[in-house]
Amino acid sequence: MGFKSKLICVSVTAAMLLSMTVSSIAAVSGFNDLKEVEAKEKILALKDKGIVTGTGKGNFSPNTQVTAVQGVQLIVNAFNLNLNFVKFAKEPKATDYFIKADNNAWYAKGLIIAAVNSMQLPGDLEPTKKWTREEFTHWLIQTMENHYYLPTVKIAYREIADNKDITPEFEGQIQRAILYKVVSLDSKGQFKPKAEITRAEAAEEIFNALEYIDSHAVNKPQQ
């Protein structure tokens, strides 16, 4: 092998090692695809706590929409909902609570936990349906308020430019989400309730909710 060939071989090997090293560092320290994501640090903080995980190959997929079961699992993880103090007469199945669930799917246990912990999800929940911003915010805030002792606050009604698009049953939770600084309106004063929520947006809401709990919750979470 000539000097030139050896040099090329060494260069290729070095490049491969560098690529592997960079990938390894990314896998350990964070995600590869958050460079332009405003909520990057919040997502990484949740990753460190085991609340969010990646989608494979070192990615978080921040712009991917969240399905109903993914949203439920995020909320279960965020508030550490569990079955630790529950005794069942028979082994529970996801379909005991949600008729459209798959008992063999990855999300089955999460749905059982959500149901037993009174998340009050509809029995006909569509597992793969994309959740909107108003849906995720509603279930997040409702679950947070049901499981933590939070101080009673007087809500100063906030004008929302696209309030007419908000489902009436969700309006209260969205107003309180703004008060808790879990969500904020855009530069036009809009919430965009019917837009499908992304993984980055959902993660940011969870981070903000946990921050509010840390600074305002009284005593321990309700069991």
N, C-alpha and C positions, 0 to 999 in steps of 0.2 A: 504493500500500500504506500503510495507516494505521500509527500508532505502535505500537498494540497488536499488529498482525500482524507488524510488524518485530521486536518484542520476543520474540514466540513463536518466530519463525523463528530468531532468534539463539540463543534458549535451546535449541531442538532441535538446532541445529548444534553448540553447545557440548557438549551431552550426548553427541552422536555422537562428537565428537572425544575427549572424556574416556574414553568406552567403548573407542575404538580404542587410545588411549594405554595404558590399564590392561591391555588384552589384549596389546599389544605388549610391555609390561614383563614381564608374566607369562610370555610365550613366551620372552623372553630370560633372565630370572632364575630361572625354575622352572616349576612346574606349578600349575594353578588349583585342583586338588582335593586338596591335601595339608594343608589347614588343621588338620584334626582327626586327622592321622596321626602317631602317636608317632615313627615312624622317618623323619619328614620330612627332617631334615638329612642323614641317611645316604643317602636316595634322591637328594637333590640333589647330594651329593658324587659319587655314582656317575654321575649325569647329566653332571657336569662332566668326568668321565674318559671319557665315551662308552660306558660299560658298559650303562646302561639308557637307553631312549628313551621318548617318550610314545606315547599311543594316538590322538593327533589333537586338534585344537581346544584345545591347551594343557593337556590332561589327561594324567594318569598312570594313572588307573583303578586305584587301590591295592587295591580289594577284589575285583577280577576274578581268577578262578582262572587258574592257569598250566597250559598244555598241555605235553605231553611235549616237543614241538619248541621251544616257547618256553623251557622250562627248560634244554634242551640249549644253546640259543643264549646264554642268560644265563651259563652256566658257561663256554662257549667265550670269550665276551667278557671275563669276569672274569679268567681266567687267560691271556688273550691267546694261546690256542691257534691254530695256523696251519699252513700247508702250505709255509712258506718253504724248508725244506730237504728237501722231498720231490720225487722225480722219478717220474713215472708212465709206464709203458710205453704206456698208452692213457688217454684222458681219463676220469677217474673219474665215476661216477654214484652218486647216493644209493642207488639200488636195488641197487648192487653190495654194499651192506652192510646195507640195511634193505628188506626185500621189500615193505613197505606204504608206502614213501615215494613222493613225486611228484617226479620229476626236474626239473620245471618250477616247483616251488613255491619261495617265498621262502626256505624253510628248508633247501633241498637242500645248499647249500655247507656250512652249519653242521653238518649230519649227517656229511658227508664228513670235515670237520675233526675232529669228535668221534671218528669211527671210526679214522682214521689216527693220532690221538693217544691211542689205547687207553683211551677212556672205558669200554669194555667193556659197552656198552648191548646189550640183546637184539636179535637180528636181526629179530624180529617186533614191534618197537616200534610202538605205535599213535600216529601223529603228533598226533592231536587229542584223545587221552585226557587228562583232567585229572590232573595229578600230585598225589599226596598229600604231606603234610609229611614222611613217612618216606622216600618215594621221592626227593624233591628233596634232602633232607639226605644220603641215602646216596650219590647220584651226585656231589654237591658235595664231600663229604669224601673220597670215594674218589679223585676226580680231583685234588684238592688234594694228597693224600698221594702220589699217583703222579708228580706233576710238580714237587714241591718237596722239598728236603732239609730235613726237619724233625727236631728232636732227639727221641730216643727218650724217652718218658715212661711212668711207671708209672701205670696207670689205677686210680683208686680207684672201684670200682663205685658208681654213683649209683642209689639207689632211685627208680624211676619208677612212680607210682601206677597207670598204665594200661599197664604193661610187657607184660601179656598180649596186648595188641592190636598189639604191634610184630611185624612179620615177622622171624623169627629171623635171616635172612641180613643184615638191616639193623641189628641190635641193636648190633654193635660200632661201626659208624660213628656211630650216634646217641649212644652213650656217649662217644665221643671228641669229638663235636660239642659236647657239654655241657662236657667238659674244656677244649676250646679256646675256650669261651665264644662259640661260633658260634650256639648255641641255648640257651634257658633253659626251665625248666619253669614252668607257671603257678602260681597261688597254691594250687592243690590238689595240686601235685606231678605234674601230668599233662603229657604231651607232645602228646597228641592226634594220634597217628601216621596215622590214617586220614582225617583232615580234609583237604580239598583245600587246597593251599597258595595263598595270594594273591600278587599281584605285590609288595605291600608287604612281606610276610613273606619272600619269596624274596630281595628286594633287601637286606633287613636281614641275612639270613644271609650273603649275598655280602660285604657291607661288613665284617661281623665276621670272616669268613674271611680277607679281605685284611689286616685289622688284625693278625690272629694271624700271618700270613705275614711282614708287615713287621717284627714284633718277635721272631719266632722262627726264621724260615727261615735256613738256613746256605748261604752262597754264592748261586748262581744257580739258577733253575728247571731241572729236568731237561728235556732235549730229547727 
